Amino acid sequence: MFKKIAITALTVVTITTASLSASTSAQANGRGVAAGIIAGAAILGMGAAIANSRPRPYYGHRVRGYCEVRKVRVWSPRRGHYVWRNREFCY
């Protein structure tokens, strides 16, 4: 997500700079053409970056369903009676 925001901000800054330089010096030897080329390249780069954004691979263990922690009664040989323990159940 941060990558998309950074690329978008960079593109907006590039387009704004190109537009301002083209508008202030529109009559100075073809700088408007250069600004248009820069703006087009920035838009193309932003589109390519957004199109290439895929979810990152997950290399953890696979869980088929969900896991929950429940309190269960288990026999404690040390105490000689049932006690409550937390156990994790995954489905």
C-alpha positions in Angstrom: 0.0 0.0 0.0 2.8 2.4 0.8 4.4 1.7 -2.6 1.2 2.8 -4.4 1.0 6.0 -2.3 4.7 6.8 -2.9 4.5 6.3 -6.6 1.3 8.3 -6.9 2.8 11.2 -4.9 6.0 11.1 -7.0 3.9 11.1 -10.2 1.8 14.0 -9.0 4.9 16.0 -8.1 6.5 15.2 -11.5 3.4 16.2 -13.5 3.0 19.4 -11.4 6.6 20.4 -11.9 6.4 19.7 -15.7 3.2 21.7 -16.0 4.5 24.7 -14.1 7.8 24.8 -16.1 5.8 24.5 -19.3 3.4 27.2 -18.4 6.0 29.7 -17.2 8.2 29.2 -20.2 5.9 28.1 -23.0 7.7 30.3 -25.5 11.2 29.1 -24.7 12.5 26.7 -27.4 10.2 23.6 -27.0 10.2 23.1 -23.3 6.5 22.4 -23.5 7.3 19.3 -25.6 9.8 18.2 -23.0 7.4 18.7 -20.2 4.8 16.6 -22.1 7.3 13.8 -22.6 8.2 13.9 -18.9 4.5 13.9 -17.8 3.7 11.0 -20.2 6.6 8.9 -18.8 5.5 9.6 -15.3 1.9 8.5 -16.0 3.2 5.4 -17.8 5.4 4.5 -14.8 2.6 5.0 -12.4 0.3 2.8 -14.4 2.9 0.0 -14.7 3.5 0.1 -11.0 -0.2 -0.2 -10.1 -0.7 -2.9 -12.7 2.2 -4.9 -11.2 1.0 -4.8 -7.6 0.2 -8.3 -6.5 -0.3 -9.6 -3.0 2.9 -10.8 -1.4 3.3 -14.6 -1.0 2.6 -16.0 2.4 5.0 -18.7 3.5 3.5 -19.6 6.9 1.6 -22.7 7.8 -1.7 -23.4 6.1 -4.8 -23.3 8.2 -7.8 -25.0 6.6 -10.4 -23.2 8.7 -9.9 -21.2 11.9 -8.4 -21.6 15.3 -9.9 -20.8 18.6 -8.8 -21.0 22.2 -11.2 -22.7 24.6 -11.0 -23.6 28.3 -11.2 -27.4 28.9 -11.2 -29.5 32.0 -8.2 -31.8 32.2 -7.1 -34.2 34.9 -4.1 -33.1 36.9 -2.2 -36.0 38.5 -0.2 -33.6 40.7 -3.4 -32.0 42.2 -5.5 -35.1 42.1 -8.5 -33.4 40.5 -9.7 -31.8 37.3 -8.4 -28.3 36.4 -9.2 -25.8 33.7 -6.6 -25.3 31.0 -6.5 -23.2 27.8 -6.3 -25.4 24.6 -6.1 -24.3 21.0 -8.5 -26.0 18.6 -7.9 -25.6 14.8 -10.5 -26.8 12.3 
